Amino acid sequence: MIITVGREVVFAFVGAGSVLDKLVLYVKKHHMDNVKFIPYQDKADLIYSLNAGDVHWCVNTKGIKGVSCPSNVCPAKLVS
């Protein structure tokens, strides 16, 4: 059974982190057509993917230090 409720949300993963292969397999196994994988972005082009979303999460492996990640939540967009 393929679930279509909630598919108006798209999850975009940018880069090639250490769990990318596991994520790709999970998405295929669960027939998730609302997940996109975008390759690493040069700093000059990063603004386009960062500005595309209404909500951003930056996920890091336990123990990573000194990494700065943007976070963005716009409640007005979530309500509209």
Long-range contacts (C-beta under 8 A, 24 or more apart in sequence): 2-31, 7-33, 7-34, 9-34, 10-34, 10-35, 10-36, 11-35, 11-36, 12-36, 12-37, 12-38, 12-49, 12-52, 12-53, 13-37, 13-38, 14-38, 14-39, 14-40, 14-41, 14-49, 15-39, 15-40, 15-41, 16-40, 17-59, 17-61, 18-61, 54-78
